[in-house]
Amino acid sequence: MNSYNPSSGVYSILATPKIILSEPALLSFQWKNPAGGAAEIFIAGKDGQRISLKNSGMTGVTEWQLVEINLSDYTNDTVTIFFKGISNCGYNDAYLYLDDVKVEALPSCMKPTDLAVVDGSITTSSVQLGWTAGLNETAWSV
């Protein structure tokens, strides 16, 4: 996706076909935006109103980054997802790279990730562990 324009603020939009979300789902994609133009991800339901799903941390990303967005709020709706790239007035900017774009049903029990020992929690008889469960929840155990 190339959103280059010699004027700042001009944008390009890439849209998915309509997607029927009959169960809770997850949007995931690989992303990078090395040249520095801004970007935003929107979703629109049957009424066509676009709602921002992500608009921060999307500028100047030089390495591939996995983005995951929970679409559970849109279960039983038909949606279109929009990827918007905004130029920032330059001859080498706003090239937006997308790969591996998927909308998949959320598993009923998501695999925990980022298992780690909580700093300073190790004693002779206990330890506190932390992990991410699902997309954003942090769970702790002693």
Buried (B, 14 or more C-beta within 10 A) or exposed (E): BBBBBEEBEBBBBBEBEEBEBEEBBBBBBBBBBBBBBBBBBBBBBEEEEBEEBBEEEBBBBEEEEEBEBBBEEBEEBEBBBBBBBBBBBBEEBBBBBBEEBEBEEBEEEEEEEEEEEEEEEEEEEEEBEBBBBBEEEEEEEE
